[in-house]
Amino acid sequence: MFRPLRPYQAAVDAAIAVLFALMALPFELGAAAGSDAGNLGAWSAIPVVFLLAAALGLRRYSPGLALGVAWVGAVVQMSFGRGPGFADIAIFAVLYATAAYGTRLVFWLGFTSVIVGSGTITIYLFRWAFVGSGALSDVPTLIFVLLAALFALGLSWTAGALVRTAMRARANRAAQSRAEEQTVAEQERTRIARDMHDIVAHSLAVIIAQSDGARYAAASDPKAQAAALGTISSTARSALSDVRLLLTQLRHSQAEGPQPTLADLEQLYAQVRAAGVELRVDVDPAPRGEVAASVQLSVYRILQEALTNALRHGTPTGVDVSLAWHPDRVDLRVRNDVAPVPDGAERRTGGHGLIGMRERAQLIGGRLDAAAADGVFTVEASLPTGAASENPDPLERSAR
């Protein structure tokens, strides 16, 4: 029923009500002095002015209460037999407020007041037209007054209804804009989280494998220990560089850094081999032209996650990687033996890595399947590439 107002709004409304009362009271007292009502007419102007001024001051804080006070003022005015005066201007502001700021109930009460008020004004002004004979001669004037009252009161209420619609439209646009911003931010957080998972999980898997190898070779083979420590150092530096890049993107959403490409696959293969896993890579046929950056990034991240899973859950017997670059697609397959599960333990069948690989494949219109069968875990993906010369990178295409 009551709307929250800022302090300056409440002060402005109170000042308007006081100024309105100070302006309306001399007009009403002057009109009463010139009538036949005498002192009673003069005194009757005071409650009418103050009631309508109070309704004017309450119009934004409580439109429903303001409408009720305005009706009380109108009833007092009619009970003293006073005609329309300067103070009645407040009624238009109250009707405007009921349509612009009121609740749904107050909104329709304001509309009802327009109709009932117009009829009441017409009947009150022509109350003597229904007494005695010859009253029917004033019917055209009565109809004109009714239409004029409907137009004046209805115009105030309609203006408030239009403002109400505009405010709701502005609020809806603001809510839609906030929802779109939240969606974009969520997508960006998901992308960064996926990249962070790929980088950290792969790097830590290599570091753990090298650390175990260095610990076992510490006494028997110092050279192997030194090589393992070197691999750990280079892998950690690479991961640190990638993490710093992602953190930079978090601080500055417009920053763009270099993304992995097909040329970085050899370094990825070297890290896996340095971890003590026999890796066999077969590329047939090879890409015949420039591959879109989005496809290169997806191939790299999918291979990175698949090889990370092989390091964590596979056996050292070997990992087979095959890439087939066709004119319209690239077929990718990673196969590795699955390490046996200790007694009493349960094998995990899914995680963020598989979800991330599948999302990356679907993002560019491809598909990815991952399943274990007969002790072998296989990841298969098919990603559309298009003709190399006819399908440039989507970012380049949008820029053009």
N, C-alpha and C positions, 0 to 999 in steps of 0.2 A: 504493500500500500504506500510505503514511503520510499522514495528514491534517494540514494546517496548523492549528495551534492558537495562540491568542493567549497571551502570556506568563502572564497571570493564570489562564487555563484550565489550562495545563501545571502551574503551581504548585498549583492546587487539586487536580488529579488526583494529583500526587505527595504532597501532604499527606494526602489521603484514603487512599492506599495505606499510608503510614507509620502513620497512626492505626489503620487496620484491622489491620495486622500486630501492633501493640502490644496491641490488644484481643483478637485471636484467639489469640495465642500462649499466654497464661495458661490460656484455656479448653482448648486442645489439650493443653498439658502436664499440666493437672489430669486430663483424661480418660485420658491415657496412664499417669499415676501410679496410677490406680485400676484399671488392667487388669492382665492377667497377663504382658504383654510386658516389663515391667520397664524397665531403662535404655534398651534398644533402642527401645521404644515412645516414650519421652520424646524421645530424639534424633530419631526419625523425624518428630516433629511440626514440627521447625524447617524442613526443606526444603519440606514441604507448605504451611506458612503463608506462607513467603516467595515460593514460586512462585505461589500464588493471589493474594497481595497484589500481586505484579508484574503479573499479568494484570489485576487491577483498575485499577492505575495506567495501563496501556497501552490500556485499552478504547476510549478516544476517539481517541488518537493513531494507533493501528494496530489496528483491530478484528480483523484476520486474525491478526496476531502474538499478540494477547491470547488469542484462541481456542486457538492452538497451545500457548501457555504453560499455559493452564488444563487442556488435555488432558494435558500432561506432569505437572502437579501431581496430577491425578486418577489417572494411572497409578502415580506414586510412592506415593500414598496407598493404593491397592489392593495394591501390591507389598509394603508393610509390614503388610498386613492390618488397616489402620485403618478403623473405621467412620465414618459420616457425622458431621461436626462443624461447629463454628461457622465455620470457614474456608471451607466449601463455599458459603456465601452469595455469595461473589464470583462463582460460576459464573452465577448469575442475572443479575448486572449485565453480565457478558461477553456472554451470549446476547442481552440487550437491545441492547447496542452493535453486535453484528454485524448485527442487523436494522435498526437506526436509522441507523448511520453507515457500514457496510461497503459495499464494492463489490458488484456483482451476484454475483460468485463467492462472496465472503464471506457475502453474504446467504443464499445457498442452502446453504453449508457450515454456517452456524448452524442452519438448519432440519434438515439431516441430523444435526447433533450432538444436537438435541433427541430425535430418534428413536433413534439409536444409543446416546446417553447414557442414555435411559430403560431400554432393554433391558440395558445394561451394569450399571446400578445394581441392577436387579431380579435379574439373574443373580448379581451379587456378593453381595447380601444373602442370597440363598437358595442359595448355592453348596453347602451341605451337604444341601439338599433333593434333590439328584440323586445322592447317595451312599447306598447301602444300600436297604433296603426301607422301606415306609411313607411314601415321599416324596410319593405322590399325595394324601395328606391335606392338604397345604399348598398345593395348586393354587389354591383360591379366594383365599387370602391373597396368593399370588404375583401373581395377576391384579389384585388391588386395588392392590398396591404399584406394578405397572407403570402402571396408569391414573393413580395419584396422581403418579408421576414425570413421565408425559407431560403431565399438567395443569399441574404446577408449572413445568417447564422450558418447555413450550409457551406458557404465559401470559406469561413474560418475553419470549420471542421475538416473540409476537404484539403485545405492547405496543410493542416497538421498531419492528415493521413499521407499526403505526398512526402512530407518530410520523414515520416515514420518509415515509409518504403525505401527512401533514399538511405536512411541510416542502417536499415537492415541489409540493403544491398552492399553498402560499404563494409559492414561487419562480416558479411559472407565472403566478400573478396579478401578481406584481411585474413579470415580463417583459412581460406583456400591457399593464400600465399604462404601462410605459416605451415600448412600441411605439406605443400610442395617443397618448401625449404627443409622441413624435417625429413621428407623422403629422400631428397638429394643428399643430405648429410648422412642419413642411414646407409645409403648405397655407398657413399665414399668411405664410411667407417668399415663397412663390410669388405670393400675392396682392399683397404689398407690392412685389415685384420687377416685377410686371406694371404696377402703378400708377406706379412709378418710371419704367419704360420709357415709358409713355404720356406722362407729364408732361415728362420731360427730352427725349425725341425730338421731340415737337411744339414745345416752346419753343425748342430749339436750331435746328430747321428754320426757324422764323419769324425768329429772330435772325440766322441766316446769310443768309437772303434779304434782310432789311432792311439788313444790313451791306453786302452787294454793291450794293444799290441806292443806299445812301448814298455809297459810294465812287465810283460812276459819276456821281452827281449833285453831287458836292462842288464842282466848278468851275462847272457850268452852272446849277444850280438850288439855291441855298442853302436855300430853304423846304422843298423835298423832302427835303433832307438832315436838316433839323431834325425834320421829321415822322417820318422813318425812325428817327432816334435816339430820339425819344419812344416809338415803338412798341417798340423794343428795350428801353428802360428799363422800360416797363409789363409787357412779356412776361417779362423777367427777374425782376421783383418777384413776379409771379404764380407763376412756377415756383419761386422761392425759398420762397414761402409754402407751396406744396404739398409741397415737399421737407421743410421743417421739420415739417409735419404728419405726414408718413410717418415721419420720424425720432422724433417724439414717440411714435408708435404702436410703434416698435421698442423704445423705452425702457420704455414702460408699455403692456403688451398690452391693458389694459382701457380705454385711452383711445379715445374715439370722436370723430371730427371731422366737420365738414360735408362731404358728398359732392356732386359736381356733379349738377345737375338739368337739366331741359329749359330752364329760365330762363337757364342759362349758355351755351346754344348760340349766342345772338346775339354774345356776347363772343368765342366761338370763331370764328364766321364773320368777325367784324371783324378778328381777328388774321390770318386767311388772306387777306382782301382787302387788309389793310395790307402784306402781303408781296408784293403786285403780281400776285396771281392773280385772274382774273375768276371769281367764284363765283356760281353760279345755284342758288337753293334753292326747291324747290317742296314745299309741305305740303298734301296733298289726299288724303283729308279730314283735318281737324285733330282732335286728341283731344277727346272729348266730356265727359270727366270727369277726376277725379284719377287719375293713373297711378302705379302702384306704384313705390316708390323704387328697387327693384332693376332695374326696366325702364328707368327714367330714367337710372340710372348706366350700364347696358349700352349704351343708345343713345348717350349722350355719349361713352363711351370708344371705341366702335366708330367713330363719326364722327371723333373726334380722331385715331385711328390712320390711318383711311383718308385724311383730309385731309393728315396728315403725310407719308404715302407719296406723295400727289399733289404736294406741295411738293418732295420730294426726288427723285422719279423722273419727274414729269410735265413738261408744257410749260405756258407761261403762257397758252395759248389759252383755258383755262377748265376748271372743274370743275362737274359737274352733280350736285346732291344732291336726292333725292326721298324724302319721307316720307309714308306712307299709313297713317293710324291707323284701323284697322277695329275693330269691337266686340270681337273676340277676339284680335287680333294687330296688330303694326305691321310694315310692310314698308319696308325701308330699301335705298336704292341710291345708290352713289357711282360716277360715271364720269369718267374723265379720259384725255386723250391721253398716250401713253407717249413719253418722249424717246428719240431714236435712240441706239443703243449705239455708242460709238467703235470704230473698227476695231481688231481684236485683243483686245477686251475681251469678257468674258462677262457676260450679264445674270444677276443673282441672282433666283432664282425663289421664294425663301422666306426666312423669318426669324422672329424672335421676335414681331414685330408681328402677322403673320398668325395665328400660333399663338395669341397672346393674344386676338385678336378672336374666333377660333373657340371658344376656351375660354369666353369671356364669353357668347357666344350659347348654347352648350350648357349652361352653368351654370343658365340659367333655362328650359331646355327648348326652345330655338330652334335654328336652323341658320344657317350662314353659308357662302357660296361666294365665292371670289375667283379670277379668271382674266383673262388678257390675250388678246385676239383682235382682229386687224386693226388693231394699233396702239392699241387702247383697253383700258384696264384697268378692270375692273368689280368692285365689291364689292357683293354682294347678301346681305341678311340678313332673316330672318323670325322675330320674337320674339313669343311668346304674351303677351298682356296680361290676357285675361279681361274681363268686364264691369267697368267702372270702379267702380260702386257696390257690386258683389257680391264683388269680389276685392280686399281691402285688401292692404297691404304684408305680406309673409311675416313680418317681425319683429313687426308689430302683431298678426297672426293668432296667432303663438306666444305673445305676451304675454297675449292674451285667454284 
